[in-house]
Amino acid sequence: MFITDEDYKVVIGENALKVVSQVSTENRTNAEMEAQEEIAGYLRPKYDCTAIFSAEGGVRNKLVVMYCCDIALYHMAASLPQKMGMEIRKERYERAIKWLEGVQSGKIIPDLPVVLDEEGQPVNGTFIYGCQKKQRYNW
């Protein structure tokens, strides 16, 4: 998996993780897969998500790992009775989404592998268009 137990220690304690995941590896795995797909939805047009999520150890982008943990914890906390601890989870989730939207819009440029075409050139998922200023010939 992309996320390890050590990665969660940055954003949540070990006992709290057990409570949030309801001590179910299935709940945790589902939440992690949902988080990866949610992140990929923002990054897929420009970045190679297969390479991003297949990376292991120190090669992984630390911000993507942290935000993936935050989003997975948000999804796990949503299933808890009375939404225990939901405030901090929601705040961190919104911060992760704001960062992903910044990456998607091009305002934030993370160090991630880009999608390459057959010739090894980066594929630009967006294009810029425009036209000349309208000319008025009123004499």
C-alpha positions in Angstrom: 0.0 0.0 0.0 1.0 3.6 -0.5 0.3 4.6 3.1 2.1 2.8 6.0 1.4 2.8 9.8 4.4 5.2 10.2 2.8 7.7 7.9 -0.3 8.1 10.1 1.9 9.0 13.1 2.4 12.4 11.6 -1.3 13.2 11.7 -2.8 11.0 14.4 -1.8 8.9 17.4 -1.7 5.1 17.3 -4.6 4.6 19.7 -6.7 7.3 18.0 -6.1 5.6 14.6 -7.4 2.3 16.0 -10.6 4.1 17.2 -11.1 5.9 13.9 -10.5 2.9 11.8 -12.7 0.9 14.2 -9.8 -1.7 14.4 -10.9 -2.9 10.9 -8.2 -3.3 8.2 -11.0 -3.4 5.7 -12.3 0.0 6.7 -8.8 1.4 6.6 -8.0 -0.1 3.3 -11.2 1.2 1.7 -10.6 4.7 3.1 -7.1 4.7 1.8 -8.2 3.6 -1.7 -10.9 6.3 -1.7 -8.3 8.9 -0.7 -6.0 7.8 -3.5 -8.7 8.0 -6.1 -9.8 11.4 -4.8 -6.3 12.8 -5.0 -5.8 11.2 -8.5 -8.9 13.0 -9.7 -7.2 16.3 -9.1 -3.7 15.2 -10.3 -4.5 12.8 -13.2 -4.7 15.4 -16.1 -1.0 16.4 -15.7 0.7 14.0 -13.3 1.4 10.2 -13.6 -0.7 8.9 -10.7 0.4 5.3 -11.3 4.0 6.3 -10.6 3.0 8.6 -7.7 1.0 5.9 -5.8 3.4 3.0 -6.7 6.4 4.8 -5.1 7.6 3.4 -1.8 9.6 4.7 1.1 11.5 8.0 0.9 10.8 8.3 -2.9 7.2 9.3 -2.2 6.2 12.9 -2.1 5.7 13.8 1.6 2.9 16.2 1.1 0.9 13.7 -1.0 1.4 11.1 1.7 0.3 13.5 4.4 -2.8 14.7 2.5 -3.6 11.1 1.6 -3.6 10.2 5.3 -5.8 13.3 6.1 -8.3 12.4 3.4 -8.4 8.7 4.5 -8.9 9.7 8.1 -11.7 12.1 7.1 -13.5 9.2 5.3 -12.9 6.9 8.3 -14.1 9.5 10.8 -17.3 10.0 8.8 -18.4 6.5 9.7 -18.0 6.9 13.4 -21.0 7.3 15.7 -21.7 10.9 16.6 -18.9 12.0 14.2 -16.3 11.8 17.0 -13.3 14.1 16.3 -14.8 15.3 13.1 -13.8 19.0 13.5 -10.1 18.5 13.1 -10.6 15.9 10.4 -12.8 18.2 8.4 -10.3 21.1 8.8 -7.4 19.0 7.6 -9.5 17.5 4.8 -10.4 21.0 3.6 -6.8 22.0 3.7 -5.9 19.0 1.6 -8.6 19.8 -1.0 -7.4 23.4 -1.2 -3.9 22.3 -1.9 -5.1 19.8 -4.6 -7.2 22.6 -6.2 -4.1 24.8 -6.2 -2.1 22.0 -7.9 -4.9 21.4 -10.4 -5.1 25.2 -11.3 -1.3 25.4 -11.7 -0.7 27.8 -8.8 1.1 25.1 -6.9 3.7 23.0 -8.7 4.7 19.9 -6.7 7.7 17.7 -7.4 5.7 14.8 -9.0 6.2 12.8 -12.1 4.3 14.1 -15.1 2.5 12.1 -17.7 4.7 11.5 -20.8 3.7 10.7 -24.3 5.2 8.0 -26.6 8.1 10.2 -27.4 8.9 10.9 -23.8 7.6 14.5 -23.9 5.4 15.9 -21.1 1.7 15.8 -21.9 0.1 19.2 -21.1 -3.4 18.5 -20.1 -4.5 22.1 -20.7 -4.3 24.5 -23.6 -4.5 28.2 -23.8 -6.6 29.9 -26.4 -7.6 33.4 -27.3 -8.2 35.9 -30.0 -7.3 39.3 -31.1 -9.0 42.3 -29.7 -12.2 43.1 -31.7 -11.5 45.8 -34.3 -14.1 48.5 -34.9 -13.9 50.4 -38.1 -16.3 53.2 -37.3 -15.3 56.4 -39.1 
